[in-house]
C-alpha cells in the first residue's frame, strides 16, 4: 500500500480553512444551546469572541532580585541535522 504524501503546512491551513463556516456555525449552536453543559457553552462563546475580536492583551510583570522590573527573553532555534 503506498504511503500518502505529507501535506505541507500551507495545504493543511487551506484544508482547515475549508471548514471555517461549519466550525463557526457549530460553535454558535453550542454557545446558544441553553440545554448544553454551561462549561461547553462558555468555551464556545470564548472561542467565538477570540476569533471575532482577538484575544485580549496580556500584561506580564516580573520583579527581579534587585527589584528592577526587567525580563530577559532568550530565543533559541533548534534545527535538526545542522551543527
C-alpha positions as CSV (number, residue, x, y, z in Angstrom):
1,X,0.0,0.0,0.0
2,X,1.5,3.4,-1.0
3,X,2.3,5.9,1.8
4,X,0.3,9.1,1.3
5,X,2.3,12.2,0.6
6,X,2.8,14.5,3.6
7,X,0.8,17.7,3.5
8,X,2.7,20.9,3.7
9,X,1.6,23.5,6.3
10,X,0.1,25.7,3.6
11,X,-2.0,22.8,2.3
12,X,-3.1,21.9,5.9
13,X,-4.1,25.5,6.5
14,X,-6.1,25.5,3.3
15,X,-7.9,22.3,4.2
16,X,-8.7,23.5,7.7
17,X,-10.0,26.9,6.4
18,X,-12.4,25.0,4.2
19,X,-14.2,24.1,7.5
20,X,-14.5,27.6,8.8
21,X,-18.2,28.1,8.0
22,X,-19.3,24.8,9.5
23,X,-17.0,25.3,12.5
24,X,-18.3,28.7,13.3
25,X,-21.9,27.6,12.9
26,X,-21.2,24.6,15.3
27,X,-19.6,26.9,17.9
28,X,-22.6,29.3,17.5
29,X,-25.0,26.4,18.0
30,X,-23.2,25.2,21.2
31,X,-23.0,28.8,22.5
32,X,-26.7,29.4,22.1
33,X,-27.9,25.9,23.2
34,X,-29.5,26.5,26.7
35,X,-29.6,22.8,27.4
36,X,-25.9,22.3,26.8
37,X,-23.4,22.0,29.7
38,X,-22.5,25.5,30.8
39,X,-18.8,24.8,30.6
40,X,-19.2,23.8,26.9
41,X,-21.2,27.0,26.2
42,X,-18.7,29.2,27.9
43,X,-15.8,27.6,25.9
44,X,-17.7,28.0,22.7
45,X,-18.5,31.6,23.5
46,X,-14.8,32.3,24.3
47,X,-13.7,30.7,21.0
48,X,-16.1,32.8,19.0
49,X,-15.1,36.0,20.8
50,X,-11.4,35.2,20.4
51,X,-11.8,34.7,16.7
52,X,-14.1,37.6,16.1
53,X,-12.3,40.2,18.3
54,X,-8.9,38.7,19.0
55,X,-7.6,37.6,22.4
56,X,-7.2,40.4,25.0
57,X,-3.7,41.7,25.5
58,X,-1.9,40.1,28.5
59,X,0.4,42.1,30.7
60,X,3.4,40.5,32.4
61,X,5.2,41.8,35.4
62,X,8.4,40.5,37.0
63,X,10.4,41.9,39.8
64,X,14.0,40.7,39.7
65,X,16.2,40.1,42.6
66,X,17.4,43.7,42.5
67,X,13.8,45.0,42.4
68,X,14.0,46.1,38.8
69,X,11.1,45.2,36.5
70,X,13.2,43.6,33.8
71,X,12.5,40.5,31.7
72,X,15.2,38.8,29.6
73,X,13.9,36.7,26.7
74,X,16.2,34.2,25.1
75,X,15.0,32.6,21.9
76,X,16.8,29.5,20.5
77,X,16.2,27.8,17.3
78,X,16.9,24.1,17.0
79,X,17.5,22.8,13.5
80,X,17.8,19.1,13.0
81,X,20.8,17.9,11.2
82,X,22.7,21.2,11.5
83,X,25.8,21.6,13.6
